[in-house]
Amino acid sequence: MVLDSRGGPLSLADRDVPEIRSGHVLVKVTHCGVCRTDLHIIDDELQEPKLPLILGHEIVGTVNSIGDKVQGFAVGDRVGIPWLGWTCGHCRWCISGRENLCDEAKFTGYTVDGGYAEYCLADARFCFKLPQNYDDAKAAPLLCAGLIGYRAYKMCGDSRRIGIYGFGAAAHIIAQVAHHDGKELYAFVRPQDNDARSLAMNLGCKWAGDSDGPSPEKLDAAIIFAPVGKLVPHALSNLDKAGKLILGGIHMSELPAMPYDILWQERSIKSVTNLTRSDAIEFFARAAEININCSVTVYPLSRANEALDDLRAGKFTGAAVLRV
């Protein structure tokens, strides 16, 4: 399913199977998650996509062939391919353990072709073996919703009370990790979104209420996954002194003007950018331990446009996944 121009829709097309390259693996895709980042690309909110482009960066499949200089993989291995697809390895960001900020980084399903297809070619250094306690469909959301959610969650540090704004794919995964860690969770969802409220409570949240309302308790930290800038002052006003506000999206609508006093008293705002391979190694180890229950709605690859429309309209809880 190919994006030929900004705004979409995607079109069904035949492509040659990619030729294997040195350092790469060719993966036969079984499932690929549908991420809100895909909508940001289609909607021209991320402005440097390769066009035409095969979207998709929550890829699960099996290794079909292996290029030279590849270590650690064999034909038939199940692997996951995430958003971060390549880094230079020598800039100041890479050598300081912050490859997520590499100026020359390449991204799966954005600057290189992704997983809305039968085959995907990927740099083997940025592929991962997945925990065996997940089937392919439920493993797919771990590759971005899980990884970005986990990076955002780690930024909360030792916070005990954590608010989560936007209870979609990332939130429903990371809420289970936080609940396992004994955190007290508060879910902020769109008014009248009773399905999201129910999901949040079923996954261990102490409270679920409207995203633009007050928290019943002052929060030590909050994560905003919804790409809605006006939520920032709402979330700040619910933080206790020294509270941390983490912005978990790659794109957000414009932030409104807000009074300084809701940021004062050593509250802070920090954004999350991409992921590192060490994030993935750590998160997949935790996912193997916790046995996260990913709520997925599965669509065939040919209905990718429908899946994207349903994501935009909030027609499902959890995550959407394409079956290839």
N, C-alpha and C positions, 0 to 999 in steps of 0.2 A: 504494500500500500504506500503510494508515493505522494509526497507533497511537491507539487510542481511550482506553485506560486503562493505568495502570502495570502492568507485568508482561507485557503483550502477550497474545496474539500480534497481529501486524499483520493487518488485514483488507483484502481487495480491494474497492475502492469506485470509483464514478464520481463525478467532480467536474467542475464547469464549468472551462473553460480560464480561468486568471486574466486579468483585464483589465489592459492595459498602463497604467502610471503614469508620471508625470513622473520623469525621472532613472533610469528602470529599463529593463531589457531583458527580453523574454519569450523564454525559451530552450526549444527543443524538445530534450528530453533523449534522448541515445542510450545512455549508460552512467552508472552511479553506483556508486562504491566502497562497500563495506560495512566500516565502521570499528568498532573496539572501543568508541569513544565511543557508538555507537548502542546497544550492549549496556548501557553505563552508564546511558543514558537509560531504556531499557526496564526495567532493574533498580532504578530509583529511587535510583541512586547520584548522579545529577545531578538536583536536586530542583526545578528551575523550568522544566520544559518547557511549551510551549503544547500544550494538549490540546483536541480531537484534533490530531494532528501527523503530517505527512509527514516521515519521517526522511530522512537522506542529505545529506552535505556534501562529497562527492568527485565533483562533477557535471561531465560533459562533454556538450556538445550544440552546436546551431547557433542563432544568433540568428534568431528568428521575426518579431519586431516590436520597434520602438524607441520609447521615450517621448521627449517633448521634453526639451531640456537635456542630452541624451546626446551625448558626443563620443568619437570613436575607434573606433566600431563600426558595421558595416553589416549589413543583413540577409544571412544566409548565412554570416557569420563563425563559425568554430569557437571556442568559449570554454570556460573552466573556471570553476566557482563553488566557492569554498572555505568553510571553517567561519566565518571572520569575515565577517559580512554587512553590517554598518553600524557606524559610530562617530559620536560627536557632533561631533568636530572642534574642540572649544573647551575641553575640560577640561585640567587640568595634564598628564595622561598623553598626550593627543592632541597638544598643542602642543609636547611635549618629545620627539616621535618614538616614544612608547611607546603607540600606539593599541591594542595588544594588551591593555592594562590599563584601557581606558576603562570607567568605571562604568556607562555607559548602552549599552554595545555590544549588538548583536543578532547572533545566531548561526544560520547556515543549518542546517536540520534539527533545531533545538532550540527557539529562540524565534520563528523564522519557518519556514515550510514549506520543505522541501528537495527532493531529487532522486529519491526513490523514486516517481516519477510520470512521465507523458509530457511535462509542461510544468513549468517552474519560473520564477517571477518573481524577479528579483534586481536590487539596486542596481548600476548599471553601473560605478560607481567601484570596486567590489569584485569585478569579473570580470576575467579575464585571457585573453589569447590564448595558446595553448599551442604548444610546440615542434612542428614539423611531422614530426619523426622518430619520433613515437609514434602508433600507431593509438588510437582512442578508448578501447578497453578498457584498454590499458596506460598511457594518460595519466591515467585516473581516480585511481589510488592516489597519484599525484604531488600531488593537491590537498590531502591531509591527511597521510598517512603520509610523503610526501616533504617537505612544508613543515615539519611539526613536527619530523621527524627532522633536517632541515637546521638548524633553529633550535637544536636540542639539540647538534648536531655543532659549530656555530659557538661554542657556549659552552665547548667543550673547548680553544679557543685553539690554541696551538702545540704541544699535547701530541703526542708521537710514538707511544707505546703506548696504545691505547684499547681498553677492554673494552666489549662490548655484551651486555646482559642482556635476553633475550626476543627470539628471532630470527624475528620476524614481518614484517608489511608494512613498517613504518618501518625496521626494522633492515636488511632485505635491500636496500632502496633506498640508505640512507645508507652502508652498507658499501661500495657500489660507488664512491660519491663519495670516501670516505676512502681507499680503495685507490688510486684515481686520483691522490690527493694524496700518495701515498707513505707513508701511515700504516701502522703495524704493528697488526693487529686480532686481538682475542681474543674469541670468541663463547661465551657462557654460555647453555646451553639446558636445557630440562627433561630429567631423567634418562630414558634410553631413547628420546629423540626423535631417532632416527637420520636422519630426513629433514631436520630442521633443521640437524643437524651437517653433513650432506653439502652442503646448500645453502650454508652458511657457508663451508665450505672451497672450494667451487666458485667463490664470489664473491671469493676472495682473502684470507680470514682465515688467519692463521698457525697458529691453534689453535682447536679447538672442544671444549668439555667441559661437565660438569655445572654448573648455575647455583649450586648450594650448595657447590661445591668451591673449592680454592685455584687461583689463577692460576699458570701456570708462570713468569711474570715479573711483577715489580711494575709496576703501571700508572700512567701519568701522568694518565689520566682514565678514567671509565667512564660509560656512559649506561644507565639502566634504563628500558626500554620496557614491560616486564611490570608489570601493576598489583599487584605483590606486595610489601607493606611489609617482609616478613622478609628480602628480598634486600638491603636497605640496609646492615645491618651486614656481610653477606658481601662486598658490593662495597667498602665502606670498608676492610675488612681486606686487600683486594687492592691498594689504592692505595699508591703511593710517597709520600714526604714531599711536601707541597704539592699532592697530587693533588686532582682535581676530580671530584665525583660529581654527575651531571646526572640529574634525575628527569623523564622525558619524557612522562609520562601526565597526563591531566586528572583522574584519580582513582586512588587507591592504597589498598589495605587498610592497616589500622593499623600504624604503625611500632613495633617492639618496643623494649623497654629495651635499652641497649647500653653497653658501657664507654667512658669518655671517651678512653681511650688510642688507640682506633682512629680517632678524629677529630682528635686532637692532632697536632702538627707541621704545622700550617697546612693540613691537609686541609679541604675545604669541600663543602657540599651546596647545590645550587641547583635550583629547579624551573623548568619551562618552562610559560608560560601563553600559549595561543592563538598568534597569528602577526601579523605586520604586512604591509602591502602591499609594503614594501621587501624583506621576506624573500622574497615570491613573485617579485618581479622578478629578484632576484639568483639564486634557485634555478632558475627556469625558464631563465635564460641558461646556467647550468651544466649543466642537463639537456640542453639543445640541444647542448652541447659534448661531453658525456661519453657520451651514448647509453646510458642506464641500461636494463638488461634487467629489466623488471618481470615477476615471475612471478605470473600471475593465473589464478584459477579462475572461470569465467563461469557465472552462473545467469540464467535469465529472471526478469523482475520478479516474476511471480506466485509464484516460489519464494523470495522474500525471507526468509521464516521459516526455511526450510531452510538458506539461506546463513548466517543469524545463528546457528542451532544448530551448524552445522559450525565457525564461527569460535569459538564458546564451547568446543567440544570439541577444537579444534586438529586438525581433520581434513584440513587442507591446509597447504602451505607458501606463503609469500608473501601475496598479498591475494585477497579475494573481490570480484567486480564483478558488478553486476546489469546485464543487457542489457535496455533498454527497447524 
